[in-house]
Amino acid sequence: MAQLSPLVYWSQTKQTLQLKVDLKDAKGAIADFSPVSVAFSANGHGARGVNAYKFDLHFYALIDDENGTFVVNDNKIELQIRKLEPAWWPRLVATPQKPHWLKIDFDRWRTEDDVELEEAPRDVRQDYEKEYKDLQRRELGYVKEKTKKVYLMFYNLAMFVGYLYVVSVMGVLYYRDGSHSITKTYAHVGNAFKFIQLLQYLEVMHPLFGYTKGSPLVPFFQVSGRNFILFLMIELEPRMHAKPVVFYVFIIWSLVELIRYPFYLSQLLGREVGLLTWLRYTIWIPLYPMGIVCEGIIVLRNIPYIEETKRFTVEMPNKLNCTFDMVLFLKLYLLLLILPGTYLVMSHMSKLRAKKLGRGRGKRRQLHAD
């Protein structure tokens, strides 16, 4: 059966797009936004009577897919979309030919005053992206990908393999030696764990060079927090190497990453895996509090060792004429980790989960209305 598309009326301002879908008594409306497109479906009374209607639009330029919304009314559905960069578009869709069901909403139509619209040069590879990829497959046998994308795919795959190696070794040792293997965890996987944790500093560089979105400060504090525990609290204190808490913190950190990196890979490949997305934004609920508790225990166990060795402590007199009490610093670190640190991390992840699972998923934001 051929796909039925409703009549869609569009208008714009310099910053926004408005789409009006001509459907009455709509039910089960879904709008799936990506940076370059929107896919819509709903059941309702349209031009072909009561039916299931859907449409896909590939936009002329990029949109802010994270902030796309829609409102279902009795006789229409209105989509509000913000352009990624303010500009007047010469048309709505990427290709010069528009769908027959797409109309101009003359009641809301606005134009740029006193400025002649000149259409920006277009790249046929963007206008006909699917057809271009099919042509590449036929001519070359494969699709050329951007260097950044290929690098990020290899990076995420390598990190996944690294954490999988750590968990596999720990699992084999536990299966072979039982609970006796717990005290030997750091001796067997400590070097591997240190290597992959240092590699994570590349995630601080990714936003700096435009490989990923967001601020470099977020990954910097996340990676540095782990490495503070790993290198300063565990590596430099040999008496911590055999503590059972090291086994547990390695397991918790690894489980988080064994979900995170495959999720990033699926996003790079443009594949939406429902279970993987759900795990990515749900597994932190038990694991983050457990990780914070384990990190707190490691810091607590180090306090008497540092009091004994005076490691990192600077006492008077000295050339700089200053002092630093590492024990006091650790106590303040614990206070910040347990109170505001835990709240900030958990509230941030809770909002992210509501955003991705409640009203959206990954890079493609999906909105539902019943």
Number of C-alpha atoms within 10 A of each C-alpha: 3 4 8 16 24 23 18 21 20 21 20 24 18 15 14 18 18 19 20 21 22 19 26 19 16 26 17 13 20 18 24 21 26 21 18 18 19 21 15 21 21 24 19 23 20 22 16 12 10 14 17 19 22 17 19 14 17 19 19 19 18 15 24 16 23 21 13 22 19 19 12 19 12 9 14 18 20 18 17 15 22 21 22 14 13 12 14 19 21 13 18 19 19 21 16 11 8 13 15 9 13 20 15 16 16 10 9 12 13 13 15 12 7 6 8 8 12 9 10 8 6 11 10 12 11 16 17 13 13 11 13 14 16 14 14 14 13 10 10 10 10 12 14 11 9 8 10 12 15 12 12 18 19 12 18 19 15 15 20 20 15 20 24 16 16 21 19 12 15 22 15 12 18 16 11 11 11 11 12 12 20 19 16 20 23 23 10 14 17 18 13 14 19 14 11 17 20 13 14 18 17 14 18 19 16 18 16 13 10 10 15 16 10 12 13 17 11 11 19 16 12 13 19 15 13 16 19 14 16 21 13 15 22 22 18 12 15 10 12 19 20 17 18 18 19 24 20 17 22 22 18 21 16 20 17 18 18 18 18 20 21 20 23 20 19 16 17 16 11 11 11 16 12 11 9 16 22 16 14 22 21 15 14 19 12 10 17 18 16 16 19 18 17 20 25 20 14 20 21 16 16 20 18 12 16 18 13 9 10 15 15 12 15 15 12 10 9 9 6 8 9 10 12 12 15 17 21 12 13 17 15 12 14 18 13 13 19 16 10 11 15 16 13 12 13 16 12 11 17 16 12 16 20 13 17 22 19 13 16 23 23 20 16 21 22 25 20 18 14 10
